[in-house]
Amino acid sequence: MRLGRLRSHLFLAIAAAAVLAACASHGVIPGVTPAATGPSDAVVVLRLNHEDELKRLVSEISDPRAPRFRHFLTPSQFQARYAPTQRQHDQVVRSLRAAGFTILRTYPNRAIVDVRTPRNPRLPASLSPLVSHLLIASPLRERVVSFARRGGAARPNALPTVEAVKNGSFERRLLYWKACDKVTLSKHALAGTYSALVGSKSPDAGNVRGTQTLCQKVVIPHDAVLHAHTYSVTNVRDLRRGGYQEIGFTVKPGQPGIVLFKGLTNERHWEPHSWSLSSLEGRALYVYFAVAGHGQKTLYDSMYVDAVKLTGTIPTATPSAPPTPVGPGPGVPLTGPTFGPNGQWAPRAVADAFDFPVQHGYDGRGISVAFLSQSKLQASDLTAFFHANGITRGGKFVETSVAGGAGSGDPTEATIDAETIGALAPGADVIAYEIPSFSSTYVIDAYQTAINQNKAKIVLNSNPFEQCETDDTAFDESIESEALSAAAIGITFVAASGDEGSACYSSHTSSNVAGMSATASIPHVLAVGGNASHTPGPMNTAVAWSGDNGFEVGASGGGVSKTWPIPSYQKGIAGVASGTKRNVPDIAFPAIGDDLYLNGADAVTGGTSWSSSIAAALLTESVEICGPLGFVNPSAYQLLAKGGLGTSLLDVTSGNNAFAAFPAYAAATGYDNASGIGMPNGIKFAAAVCGRSTSLMTFY
């Protein structure tokens, strides 16, 4: 069944965010557009005290080499030294009221004040030493996730069958087969009347130009074996000059796949082939036979195909008991299906591929993780997803209303977060901070709520706004201040790097321009990019995500910040595109083929929204192992510097993050601006960010 794609963008202009100049003499808010002169919701951000000292403190408690590593402050200690004092806070509130502002809400740590502005708002110049920013409510450009969906109830992990290929003898001509380009029938058959001819019609017809491919979509059965006969004719002797013959499987015709044979043969007789495919059980793939050539008239290569069979057996039973945990954790490994209803990634596949701590008994129990959401969660979708994947949840889902609660936004992002984190860290409590929309002010409110509650030790913003950091520096600087505050008390901020490569959306031009998006470029946030592992399989085949893969159109956000200087953890790192500015992303995880449940049906989606949700689950389990992590970037980059590639980090060395006509960053050994330092290898990566070793983990 062909999967359809839905792709839409929501382009929202950003109203200007006003910044209070320290030298303001008349109290006029600079930069407010005429549309914002009427009453508007806004956030007043107060200055932290001793901010330079706070930055040094966070640097020390985040550095595995420092004596104060992970010696976090308590919230009361932070407030006593670095938060605005009660006197400062009260002075700001009094001045705002006197200037006609309505106070909507305040926060225990006194860091921000939510207000409604009067018409033609003015602020007393006396507040400049106390207030760093005033942000008028402005909708950040939201990316509406594209996905492929098919309806119906959940289906088994694999489709048990005896014969998966239809019309493998070609006696019904090319019925069920996809002739990708110029594949023909031939009466040169092994048996019966017909076979399929891929390539030249005869030795004197000339070499094919480009690629000709014969394929059929199948689901790999249990204990599968592919059988086929080919009759190859060629006078090509050099693969580099003439082309090749190829047999294999792919997710989509034209995409890189699993190659069973690639070479040049001139057998001139029917040659039998067979391959065991037990490792591919349950995957929905195209089996293909292809010939490639450069179009030379003096060269030719042909491949006749006949007697194609994909045989398998029907499983008689499923395991009755989960395997014994291999680690000291109190939980049990995930034992559900490897593939979802659409043949894409299921939670167990992610946990197995990256050796997640949950597969060693660390399921996140006792830990809370949070994400930002503009919509209510649909309990029926979560129930269907966890049931289909054999997930027994031990933790709770908690919906927390912020600034009026959830609006009516697209539920896709929230569904990705809840299902991914809830499945990969089934013992953790998952908090959804529900806001009316992804307005800059509401995002700041949500972060501030998480800091003040101090329940969630991992806070995720998976919505890749793709809004240029240069559009709203007040918003960026406010989030950086919140990230510093969170790091001091042991909270980790995680963000998606975006889905438009090295581009971002500028409200000034109403178009994409070269640049990085908020909030991934902020120095004290862990930015998570995506790679193009289409379906579960060997991670050494991962490539940087770019292009249209059949489910998701876009590219992993990555490039160089135009506003933030290079942070200390990236200085001296080989491979960074800039030695003076912040480089994005920091790490990567798969961005393609998230098999989820959404709006009552199974669906496939992806993007860095999913990548960052995977990262949040891993960090949650890491907190269970060793306690709060705080700002993890220095620990992660230390892992790269100490030789963790190939063990604690799985490198992405091919592909790029090309998007439209914008500059692309190529994946390479070590750090690159398409995949960061690579993909964390589960429990070994946890050891690195914890900064300690056990018999199960090695700290590099």
GICORUR-V616892 format. One record per backbone hydrogen bond with DSSP energy under -0.5 kcal/mol. CO is the residue of the C=O (numbers start at 1). NH is the residue of the N-H. E is the energy in kcal/mol with one decimal. If there is no record, write none. Layout:
co	nh	e
CO	NH	E
CO	NH	E
This chain:
co	nh	e
6	147	-1.0
9	11	-0.6
10	12	-0.7
13	15	-0.6
16	18	-0.6
18	134	-1.5
19	21	-0.6
21	24	-1.8
27	123	-4.3
28	30	-0.7
29	32	-0.9
33	36	-1.8
34	37	-1.7
37	120	-3.0
40	117	-3.1
41	137	-3.2
42	115	-2.7
43	45	-0.6
43	135	-2.7
44	46	-0.6
44	113	-2.1
45	132	-2.6
45	133	-1.4
50	54	-2.1
51	55	-2.3
52	56	-1.8
53	57	-2.3
54	58	-2.7
55	59	-2.0
56	60	-1.9
57	61	-2.6
58	62	-1.0
60	63	-0.9
61	70	-2.8
62	64	-0.6
63	66	-2.0
66	69	-1.6
68	71	-2.3
70	72	-1.2
74	78	-2.5
75	79	-2.5
76	80	-2.1
77	81	-1.3
78	82	-3.0
78	83	-1.3
82	49	-3.2
85	89	-2.7
86	90	-2.7
87	91	-2.1
88	92	-2.0
89	93	-2.4
90	94	-2.6
91	95	-2.2
92	96	-2.5
93	97	-2.2
94	98	-2.4
95	99	-1.5
96	101	-2.7
97	100	-1.7
101	103	-0.5
102	104	-0.6
102	116	-2.1
105	114	-2.5
107	110	-2.2
111	46	-2.5
112	107	-0.6
113	44	-2.8
114	104	-2.8
114	105	-1.4
115	42	-2.6
116	102	-2.4
118	121	-0.6
121	29	-0.8
124	127	-1.9
125	128	-1.6
127	130	-1.6
127	131	-2.4
130	47	-2.8
133	45	-3.1
134	136	-0.6
135	43	-2.2
138	440	-2.8
142	10	-0.8
142	144	-0.7
143	145	-0.7
144	8	-0.6
147	6	-1.3
148	604	-4.0
149	4	-0.6
150	602	-0.5
152	602	-0.6
158	160	-0.9
162	312	-1.6
167	170	-1.1
168	308	-2.3
170	173	-1.5
172	175	-1.6
174	177	-1.7
177	179	-0.7
178	180	-1.3
178	215	-1.9
184	197	-3.0
186	195	-2.3
187	189	-1.5
195	186	-2.5
196	198	-0.5
196	305	-2.8
197	184	-1.8
197	199	-0.5
198	303	-2.5
202	205	-2.2
208	210	-0.6
208	295	-1.9
210	293	-2.5
212	291	-2.2
213	180	-1.9
213	181	-0.7
214	289	-2.4
215	178	-4.0
216	287	-2.5
218	220	-0.5
218	285	-2.2
220	282	-2.9
221	224	-1.0
222	313	-2.5
224	277	-3.1
225	227	-0.5
225	311	-1.9
226	275	-1.8
227	309	-2.7
228	273	-2.5
229	306	-2.2
230	271	-3.3
231	304	-2.5
232	268	-2.0
233	302	-2.6
238	241	-1.1
238	242	-2.4
239	243	-0.6
242	294	-0.9
244	292	-2.8
245	263	-2.3
246	290	-3.0
247	260	-2.5
247	261	-2.1
248	288	-2.8
249	258	-2.6
250	286	-3.3
252	255	-2.5
257	259	-0.7
258	249	-2.6
258	260	-0.6
261	247	-2.5
263	245	-3.2
270	272	-0.5
271	230	-2.1
273	228	-1.8
275	226	-2.5
277	280	-2.1
278	281	-1.2
280	283	-2.2
283	220	-2.3
283	285	-0.8
285	218	-3.5
285	287	-0.6
286	250	-1.8
287	216	-1.7
288	248	-2.0
289	214	-2.7
290	246	-2.8
291	212	-2.7
292	244	-1.4
293	210	-2.3
296	207	-2.4
296	299	-0.7
299	207	-0.8
300	235	-1.7
300	236	-0.6
301	200	-1.6
302	233	-1.9
303	198	-2.6
304	231	-1.7
305	196	-2.5
306	229	-2.4
307	309	-0.5
309	227	-3.5
310	164	-2.8
311	225	-2.2
313	222	-0.6
313	315	-0.6
337	348	-0.6
338	346	-1.5
340	343	-2.3
344	340	-2.4
345	595	-1.6
346	349	-0.7
346	350	-1.4
347	351	-2.5
348	352	-2.8
349	353	-2.7
350	354	-2.0
351	356	-2.3
352	355	-1.0
355	683	-2.2
356	359	-1.8
357	360	-2.3
357	362	-2.4
358	361	-1.5
359	326	-0.7
360	329	-1.4
361	331	-2.8
361	363	-0.9
363	427	-2.4
363	428	-0.7
364	367	-1.9
367	429	-2.4
368	457	-2.2
368	458	-0.8
369	431	-2.9
370	460	-2.7
371	433	-2.8
373	435	-3.0
374	407	-1.0
374	409	-1.3
377	379	-0.8
378	381	-0.7
378	382	-1.7
379	383	-2.7
380	384	-2.3
381	385	-2.5
382	386	-2.7
383	387	-2.2
384	388	-2.5
385	389	-1.5
386	391	-2.8
387	390	-1.3
390	392	-0.5
391	393	-0.7
396	398	-0.5
396	430	-3.1
398	400	-0.6
398	432	-3.1
399	401	-0.5
400	434	-2.7
402	405	-1.5
411	415	-2.3
412	416	-2.6
413	417	-2.3
414	418	-2.8
415	419	-2.6
416	420	-2.4
417	421	-2.5
418	422	-1.9
419	423	-1.6
420	424	-2.5
421	425	-2.3
423	426	-0.7
425	428	-1.8
426	394	-2.4
426	395	-2.2
427	366	-0.7
429	369	-2.4
429	431	-0.6
430	398	-2.9
431	371	-2.1
431	433	-0.7
432	400	-2.8
432	434	-1.0
433	373	-2.5
433	435	-0.5
434	402	-2.6
435	407	-1.2
437	439	-1.4
438	140	-2.3
439	443	-2.4
440	444	-1.9
441	445	-2.2
442	446	-2.5
443	447	-2.3
444	448	-2.4
445	449	-2.4
446	450	-2.2
447	451	-2.2
448	452	-2.4
449	453	-2.7
450	454	-2.1
455	368	-0.5
457	492	-2.5
458	370	-3.0
459	494	-2.5
460	372	-1.5
461	496	-1.6
462	464	-0.8
463	465	-1.8
466	505	-4.5
467	518	-2.2
468	471	-1.6
468	472	-0.6
469	472	-0.5
472	476	-1.9
473	477	-2.9
474	478	-1.9
475	479	-2.3
476	480	-2.4
477	481	-1.9
478	482	-2.0
479	483	-2.9
480	484	-2.2
481	485	-2.1
482	486	-2.6
483	487	-2.6
484	488	-1.8
485	489	-0.9
486	489	-0.8
486	491	-2.7
487	490	-1.2
488	73	-2.7
490	629	-0.5
490	630	-1.0
492	459	-3.0
493	526	-2.4
494	461	-2.4
495	528	-2.4
498	557	-2.7
499	555	-1.5
500	503	-2.2
501	558	-1.4
502	515	-2.7
504	506	-0.6
504	513	-2.9
505	468	-2.2
505	507	-0.5
506	510	-1.5
506	511	-1.2
511	506	-2.7
513	504	-2.6
516	469	-2.5
517	521	-1.3
518	467	-0.5
519	522	-1.2
522	525	-1.6
525	527	-0.7
526	495	-2.5
527	529	-0.5
527	586	-2.6
527	587	-1.7
528	497	-2.4
529	589	-1.5
530	545	-1.3
531	591	-2.7
532	534	-1.3
538	541	-1.5
539	542	-1.7
543	532	-4.0
545	556	-1.9
547	549	-0.7
547	554	-1.3
552	549	-1.5
552	554	-0.6
554	547	-1.8
555	501	-1.6
559	584	-2.4
564	582	-2.2
567	570	-1.6
567	571	-0.7
568	571	-0.8
570	573	-1.6
572	574	-0.5
573	576	-1.2
574	671	-0.7
580	566	-2.0
582	561	-3.0
584	559	-1.8
586	677	-3.0
587	529	-3.1
589	531	-1.6
591	607	-3.4
593	345	-1.6
593	595	-0.8
594	596	-0.9
594	605	-2.0
596	603	-2.9
598	601	-1.1
601	598	-3.0
602	150	-1.8
603	596	-2.3
604	148	-2.6
605	594	-3.1
607	610	-1.0
607	611	-1.5
608	612	-2.6
609	613	-1.3
610	614	-2.2
611	615	-1.9
612	616	-2.2
613	617	-1.9
614	618	-2.1
615	619	-2.4
616	620	-1.9
617	621	-1.9
618	622	-1.8
619	623	-2.0
620	624	-1.5
621	625	-1.5
622	626	-2.1
623	627	-2.9
630	632	-0.6
632	636	-2.3
633	637	-2.5
634	638	-1.8
635	639	-1.5
636	640	-1.3
637	641	-2.2
638	642	-1.9
639	644	-1.9
640	643	-1.5
644	647	-1.9
644	648	-1.0
644	649	-2.2
648	681	-2.8
649	646	-3.0
649	651	-0.7
650	679	-3.0
651	653	-0.6
652	668	-0.6
654	544	-2.6
655	667	-2.7
659	662	-2.2
662	659	-0.6
664	666	-0.5
665	657	-1.2
672	676	-2.1
675	678	-1.6
676	672	-1.2
678	588	-1.8
678	680	-0.5
679	650	-3.2
680	682	-1.2
681	684	-1.6
681	685	-0.8
682	686	-2.1
683	687	-1.5
684	688	-1.3
685	689	-2.2
686	690	-1.9
687	691	-1.8
687	692	-1.5
697	694	-1.7
698	700	-0.7
